Every structure is written in structure tokens, then in C-alpha cells.
């Protein structure tokens, strides 16, 4: 099981590098999903090793488990959630468009017109 996880992590890492260099969003999403599955398997494998005596120094094993597997699982889940929210934000909402077709939404940085009615009559 350890060899399978190691090869899977290596392949996912190389695919992640490919996704970065070639800027392919679908590959990035696939790599994040693969890392979620692989890190979940690694957590189970390492926990089994700790429980069944494969690791002699348990504190070091837990530290490595938290440092590597749980951190990577968390970051991969954040990337997947980022893809989901980016997909929902990209849908057209029927809002007005501003100058040159740029979307107009609530923005506190837009300047007020000079003849604003807030200054009085």
C-alpha cells in the first residue's frame, strides 16, 4: 500500500507541475481531487502504521503526519472549494454593465459625480 501511495503522490505532483506550466484549469482540478484521495489514503496508512507498531517514535510520526498529509489534504480541499466558488461567480447574473462592457457591481472605490445631491440643494 505504501508503494502505491508513493507512486500516486509522485504522479500527482508531476501532473501538478504540468498544470502550472501549461495553465490547464481542468488538470489543476484533477490534481487537487487526486491529492485529496491520496492524502486521505496516506493518513489511513500512516495511522495504521502508528497503531500497529510500524513506527517506534510516535510523536515524530504524528508530527510528520500532521505536517505533510493533513496540511496537503487541507490545501487541496481549499483549491477544490475555490474552483467551485469561481464557477458560480463566473455565471452571468443579468447585472448592468458599465463603460466598455465591464460589469458594474457594488464597489466602494467608484467616484461620485461632482453634482451629487448629498452636498445639499
N, CA, C and O of each residue as an XYZ file, in Angstrom:
484
protein
N       0.834     -1.199      0.000
C       0.000      0.000      0.000
C       0.872      1.254      0.000
O       0.530      2.241     -0.652
N       1.977      1.229      0.711
C       2.856      2.386      0.779
C       3.471      2.729     -0.569
O       3.608      3.903     -0.913
N       3.843      1.703     -1.335
C       4.421      1.932     -2.658
C       3.409      2.544     -3.613
O       3.737      3.442     -4.390
N       2.172      2.050     -3.548
C       1.103      2.596     -4.382
C       0.869      4.069     -4.077
O       0.725      4.883     -4.989
N       0.832      4.409     -2.791
C       0.625      5.807     -2.402
C       1.796      6.676     -2.844
O       1.599      7.800     -3.304
N       3.008      6.161     -2.706
C       4.191      6.937     -3.093
C       4.196      7.226     -4.598
O       4.478      8.348     -5.017
N       3.885      6.220     -5.395
C       3.840      6.418     -6.848
C       2.702      7.370     -7.215
O       2.865      8.233     -8.077
N       1.558      7.212     -6.566
C       0.429      8.099     -6.832
C       0.742      9.542     -6.500
O       0.386     10.448     -7.253
N       1.404      9.761     -5.380
C       1.777     11.126     -4.990
C       2.791     11.705     -5.970
O       2.711     12.883     -6.319
N       3.738     10.894     -6.413
C       4.733     11.355     -7.378
C       4.071     11.723     -8.705
O       4.388     12.761     -9.287
N       3.153     10.878     -9.187
C       2.464     11.168    -10.449
C       1.597     12.418    -10.306
O       1.572     13.257    -11.207
N       0.887     12.550     -9.188
C       0.054     13.740     -8.973
C       0.912     14.999     -8.878
O       0.515     16.057     -9.366
N       2.085     14.892     -8.253
C       2.991     16.040     -8.160
C       3.465     16.461     -9.546
O       3.476     17.652     -9.858
N       3.858     15.499    -10.379
C       4.303     15.826    -11.733
C       3.160     16.395    -12.571
O       3.368     17.304    -13.375
N       1.967     15.866    -12.385
C       0.809     16.419    -13.094
C       0.520     17.836    -12.613
O       0.108     18.685    -13.404
N       0.730     18.099    -11.329
C       0.554     19.447    -10.799
C       1.544     20.421    -11.404
O       1.190     21.559    -11.712
N       2.784     19.982    -11.578
C       3.768     20.835    -12.251
C       3.351     21.112    -13.685
O       3.500     22.231    -14.176
N       2.828     20.088    -14.360
C       2.332     20.283    -15.721
C       1.176     21.260    -15.768
O       1.078     22.068    -16.692
N       0.293     21.190    -14.770
C      -0.841     22.115    -14.718
C      -0.373     23.548    -14.505
O      -0.976     24.488    -15.023
N       0.699     23.713    -13.745
C       1.231     25.061    -13.511
C       1.873     25.617    -14.774
O       1.608     26.757    -15.156
N       2.723     24.812    -15.431
C       3.454     25.307    -16.587
C       2.579     25.477    -17.816
O       2.799     26.395    -18.605
N       1.582     24.603    -17.995
C       0.730     24.694    -19.179
C      -0.572     25.437    -18.912
O      -1.349     25.651    -19.842
N      -0.833     25.838    -17.664
C      -2.018     26.623    -17.263
C      -3.315     25.975    -17.732
O      -4.121     26.592    -18.428
N      -3.499     24.707    -17.333
C      -4.708     23.970    -17.688
C      -5.565     23.848    -16.432
O      -5.217     23.087    -15.529
N      -6.686     24.583    -16.350
C      -7.507     24.547    -15.141
C      -8.113     23.174    -14.849
O      -8.235     22.795    -13.684
N      -8.496     22.421    -15.886
C      -9.096     21.101    -15.665
C      -8.073     20.142    -15.059
O      -8.416     19.319    -14.211
N      -6.835     20.247    -15.488
C      -5.784     19.401    -14.920
C      -5.514     19.792    -13.469
O      -5.250     18.935    -12.626
N      -5.582     21.079    -13.189
C      -5.405     21.549    -11.817
C      -6.495     21.003    -10.905
O      -6.222     20.591     -9.777
N      -7.725     21.002    -11.394
C      -8.839     20.455    -10.631
C      -8.668     18.958    -10.405
O      -8.940     18.458     -9.314
N      -8.224     18.252    -11.423
C      -7.998     16.807    -11.312
C      -6.879     16.500    -10.328
O      -6.980     15.550     -9.552
N      -5.825     17.286    -10.351
C      -4.708     17.081     -9.419
C      -5.159     17.327     -7.986
O      -4.777     16.586     -7.080
N      -5.963     18.352     -7.775
C      -6.467     18.627     -6.424
C      -7.331     17.477     -5.921
O      -7.217     17.074     -4.764
N      -8.191     16.951     -6.782
C      -9.033     15.817     -6.391
C      -8.182     14.576     -6.125
O      -8.457     13.823     -5.190
N      -7.148     14.359     -6.942
C      -6.262     13.214     -6.727
C      -5.511     13.352     -5.408
O      -5.346     12.372     -4.682
N      -5.053     14.564     -5.093
C      -4.348     14.765     -3.832
C      -5.265     14.567     -2.631
O      -4.819     14.081     -1.591
N      -6.537     14.937     -2.757
C      -7.474     14.686     -1.659
C      -7.575     13.183     -1.402
O      -7.510     12.743     -0.254
N      -7.733     12.402     -2.458
C      -7.836     10.945     -2.297
C      -6.527     10.333     -1.791
O      -6.537      9.476     -0.907
N      -5.410     10.775     -2.356
C      -4.117     10.208     -1.952
C      -3.752     10.573     -0.513
O      -3.233      9.735      0.224
N      -4.015     11.799     -0.117
C      -3.699     12.199      1.252
C      -4.617     11.512      2.259
O      -4.197     11.205      3.374
N      -5.863     11.273      1.872
C      -6.757     10.519      2.754
C      -6.233      9.098      2.939
O      -6.231      8.571      4.051
N      -5.791      8.483      1.850
C      -5.196      7.150      1.940
C      -3.913      7.149      2.748
O      -3.664      6.218      3.514
N      -3.089      8.187      2.588
C      -1.845      8.272      3.345
C      -2.102      8.443      4.838
O      -1.383      7.880      5.664
N      -3.126      9.218      5.183
C      -3.476      9.386      6.600
C      -3.883      8.038      7.187
O      -3.453      7.682      8.284
N      -4.708      7.291      6.461
C      -5.120      5.970      6.947
C      -3.935      5.014      7.065
O      -3.829      4.270      8.039
N      -3.047      5.035      6.077
C      -1.886      4.145      6.076
C      -0.937      4.476      7.230
O      -0.489      3.582      7.948
N      -0.637      5.754      7.404
C       0.288      6.156      8.478
C      -0.327      5.914      9.858
O       0.373      5.506     10.785
N      -1.622      6.163      9.998
C      -2.281      5.896     11.279
C      -2.252      4.404     11.597
O      -2.061      4.016     12.750
N      -2.441      3.572     10.582
C      -2.354      2.122     10.780
C      -0.940      1.717     11.195
O      -0.774      0.861     12.064
N       0.071      2.317     10.587
C       1.457      2.032     10.978
C       1.728      2.444     12.417
O       2.418      1.730     13.145
N       1.202      3.567     12.827
C       1.422      4.043     14.193
C       0.738      3.116     15.193
O       1.320      2.770     16.221
N      -0.494      2.715     14.892
C      -1.245      1.867     15.817
C      -0.648      0.474     15.927
O      -0.546     -0.072     17.026
N      -0.254     -0.104     14.804
C       0.229     -1.489     14.792
C       1.732     -1.616     15.026
O       2.291     -2.698     14.842
N       2.381     -0.557     15.420
C       3.774     -0.639     15.833
C       4.795     -0.499     14.730
O       5.962     -0.831     14.937
N       4.400     -0.019     13.561
C       5.366      0.185     12.487
C       6.285      1.363     12.757
O       7.384      1.439     12.208
N       5.840      2.270     13.591
C       6.639      3.437     13.961
C       7.028      3.308     15.431
O       6.181      3.034     16.282
N       8.296      3.504     15.719
C       8.750      3.366     17.107
C       8.630      4.676     17.879
O       8.352      4.660     19.078
N       8.831      5.791     17.220
C       8.731      7.091     17.882
C       7.421      7.725     17.434
O       7.345      8.317     16.357
N       6.393      7.600     18.265
C       5.050      8.009     17.868
C       4.899      9.516     17.735
O       4.152      9.983     16.875
N       5.580     10.273     18.552
C       5.456     11.733     18.475
C       5.979     12.233     17.132
O       5.365     13.100     16.510
N       7.100     11.695     16.685
C       7.664     12.095     15.395
C       6.747     11.670     14.249
O       6.600     12.395     13.266
N       6.139     10.506     14.376
C       5.236     10.024     13.330
C       4.005     10.910     13.236
O       3.576     11.256     12.135
N       3.429     11.285     14.378
C       2.276     12.177     14.369
C       2.646     13.542     13.815
O       1.868     14.144     13.075
N       3.821     14.032     14.165
C       4.262     15.331     13.659
C       4.395     15.299     12.138
O       3.959     16.223     11.452
N       4.994     14.244     11.622
C       5.136     14.123     10.170
C       3.786     13.963      9.491
O       3.561     14.491      8.401
N       2.886     13.229     10.143
C       1.553     13.035      9.582
C       0.813     14.361      9.490
O       0.202     14.660      8.464
N       0.861     15.150     10.544
C       0.169     16.441     10.542
C       0.849     17.404      9.581
O       0.180     18.133      8.848
N       2.159     17.406      9.584
C       2.898     18.354      8.765
C       2.693     18.092      7.278
O       2.572     19.042      6.504
N       2.653     16.857      6.868
C       2.601     16.555      5.442
C       1.185     16.234      4.958
O       0.643     16.935      4.104
N       0.604     15.196      5.496
C      -0.649     14.681      4.944
C      -1.843     15.587      5.229
O      -2.608     15.904      4.318
N      -2.008     15.997      6.455
C      -3.186     16.794      6.795
C      -3.094     18.185      6.180
O      -4.108     18.732      5.744
N      -1.908     18.762      6.138
C      -1.732     20.070      5.504
C      -2.051     19.985      4.013
O      -2.762     20.844      3.491
N      -1.542     18.971      3.320
C      -1.820     18.828      1.893
C      -3.291     18.532      1.630
O      -3.855     19.014      0.647
N      -3.910     17.751      2.493
C      -5.338     17.480      2.350
C      -6.132     18.778      2.483
O      -7.048     19.034      1.702
N      -5.779     19.584      3.465
C      -6.475     20.859      3.691
C      -6.303     21.805      2.509
O      -7.279     22.405      2.059
N      -5.097     21.950      2.002
C      -4.873     22.864      0.881
C      -5.557     22.367     -0.394
O      -6.056     23.174     -1.179
N      -5.586     21.062     -0.606
C      -6.277     20.534     -1.785
C      -7.777     20.760     -1.691
O      -8.420     21.085     -2.689
N      -8.340     20.593     -0.500
C      -9.765     20.867     -0.323
C     -10.068     22.347     -0.541
O     -11.104     22.687     -1.112
N      -9.178     23.228     -0.093
C      -9.367     24.658     -0.337
C      -9.329     24.986     -1.828
O     -10.096     25.826     -2.299
N      -8.443     24.330     -2.567
C      -8.387     24.552     -4.007
C      -9.660     24.070     -4.687
O     -10.164     24.731     -5.595
N     -10.186     22.925     -4.258
C     -11.434     22.428     -4.829
C     -12.586     23.383     -4.528
O     -13.412     23.652     -5.400
N     -12.646     23.894     -3.306
C     -13.681     24.859     -2.967
C     -13.513     26.156     -3.749
O     -14.498     26.802     -4.107
N     -12.276     26.533     -4.012
C     -12.023     27.711     -4.840
C     -12.514     27.523     -6.260
O     -13.033     28.464     -6.860
N     -12.361     26.325     -6.813
C     -12.881     26.053     -8.149
C     -14.398     26.117     -8.160
O     -14.995     26.621     -9.111
N     -15.023     25.609     -7.106
C     -16.486     25.611     -7.049
C     -17.011     27.038     -6.963
O     -17.955     27.394     -7.668
N     -16.408     27.859     -6.106
C     -16.883     29.236     -5.978
C     -16.550     30.061     -7.213
O     -17.319     30.952     -7.575
N     -15.436     29.793     -7.865
C     -15.093     30.513     -9.093
C     -16.074     30.158    -10.197
O     -16.404     31.007    -11.024
N     -16.544     28.918    -10.224
C     -17.510     28.514    -11.246
C     -18.859     29.184    -11.017
O     -19.537     29.541    -11.981
N     -19.262     29.362     -9.763
C     -20.540     30.013     -9.500
C     -20.443     31.525     -9.701
O     -21.440     32.156    -10.052
N     -19.274     32.117     -9.489
C     -19.100     33.545     -9.711
C     -19.018     33.883    -11.191
O     -19.306     35.016    -11.576
N     -18.630     32.925    -12.032
C     -18.443     33.182    -13.455
C     -19.755     33.150    -14.228
O     -19.793     33.585    -15.379
N     -20.822     32.650    -13.631
C     -22.101     32.597    -14.328
C     -22.660     34.001    -14.504
O     -22.519     34.838    -13.612
N     -23.293     34.270    -15.646
C     -23.878     35.599    -15.836
C     -25.050     35.803    -14.888
O     -25.871     34.906    -14.694
N     -25.119     36.984    -14.307
C     -26.168     37.251    -13.327
C     -27.203     38.240    -13.836
O     -28.168     38.526    -13.127
N     -27.037     38.768    -15.034
C     -28.004     39.714    -15.577
C     -27.827     41.117    -15.041
O     -28.730     41.940    -15.195
N     -26.688     41.429    -14.409
C     -26.460     42.777    -13.898
C     -26.171     43.728    -15.045
O     -25.854     43.313    -16.160
N     -26.289     45.012    -14.744
C     -25.963     46.022    -15.735
C     -24.478     45.980    -16.040
O     -23.680     45.455    -15.264
N     -24.130     46.534    -17.168
C     -22.714     46.653    -17.486
C     -22.344     48.122    -17.512
O     -23.146     48.986    -17.868
N     -21.131     48.370    -17.133
C     -20.628     49.735    -17.089
C     -20.006     50.123    -18.414
O     -20.341     49.551    -19.452
N     -19.097     51.095    -18.388
C     -18.448     51.524    -19.616
C     -17.626     50.403    -20.227
O     -16.958     49.648    -19.521
N     -17.683     50.306    -21.539
C     -16.933     49.322    -22.318
C     -17.289     47.896    -21.932
O     -16.455     47.000    -22.063
N     -18.500     47.666    -21.463
C     -18.958     46.320    -21.172
C     -18.442     45.729    -19.875
O     -18.653     44.543    -19.623
N     -17.772     46.517    -19.043
C     -17.269     45.986    -17.782
C     -18.425     45.832    -16.808
O     -19.331     46.665    -16.799
N     -18.417     44.787    -15.986
C     -19.544     44.589    -15.077
C     -19.589     45.665    -14.002
O     -18.561     46.048    -13.444
N     -20.806     46.149    -13.719
C     -20.996     47.129    -12.657
C     -21.596     46.416    -11.470
O     -22.690     45.858    -11.562
N     -20.922     46.430    -10.407
C     -21.428     45.841     -9.191
C     -21.181     46.792     -8.049
O     -20.680     47.896     -8.263
N     -21.519     46.394     -6.846
C     -21.257     47.264     -5.705
C     -19.755     47.410     -5.491
O     -19.049     46.426     -5.270
N     -19.285     48.628     -5.558
C     -17.864     48.888     -5.369
C     -17.714     50.201     -4.621
O     -18.259     51.220     -5.046
N     -17.003     50.193     -3.543
C     -16.844     51.403     -2.759
C     -15.743     52.301     -3.287
O     -15.525     53.385     -2.746
N     -15.042     51.878     -4.331
C     -13.957     52.683     -4.875
C     -14.397     53.561     -6.037
O     -13.594     54.339     -6.552
N     -15.655     53.457     -6.462
C     -16.101     54.277     -7.587
C     -16.292     55.715     -7.121
O     -16.731     55.969     -5.999
N     -15.960     56.631     -7.988
C     -16.054     58.051     -7.643
C     -17.490     58.533     -7.810
O     -18.207     58.075     -8.699
N     -17.906     59.466     -6.944
C     -19.228     60.072     -7.056
C     -19.177     61.181     -8.098
O     -18.127     61.788     -8.309
N     -20.291     61.444     -8.741
C     -20.314     62.583     -9.657
C     -20.171     63.890     -8.877
O     -20.532     63.954     -7.702
N     -19.657     64.906     -9.511
C     -19.409     66.176     -8.823
C     -20.703     66.873     -8.405
O     -20.723     67.570     -7.391
N     -21.745     66.704     -9.141
C     -23.004     67.367     -8.800
C     -23.870     66.435     -7.952
O     -25.042     66.217     -8.259
N     -23.303     65.904     -6.914
C     -24.006     64.956     -6.055
C     -25.039     65.677     -5.220
O     -24.812     66.809     -4.791
N     -26.163     65.045     -4.985
C     -27.218     65.648     -4.181
C     -26.950     65.514     -2.703
O     -27.739     66.003     -1.894
N     -25.862     64.867     -2.322
C     -25.531     64.712     -0.901
C     -24.980     65.994     -0.285
O     -24.969     66.135      0.938
N     -24.521     66.934     -1.121
C     -23.946     68.172     -0.599
C     -24.985     69.227     -0.307
O     -24.646     70.286      0.220
N     -26.231     68.976     -0.628
C     -27.292     69.946     -0.349
C     -27.893     70.507     -1.624
O     -27.481     70.130     -2.721
N     -28.896     71.434     -1.490
C     -29.552     71.982     -2.693
C     -28.716     73.012     -3.407
O     -29.140     73.553     -4.428
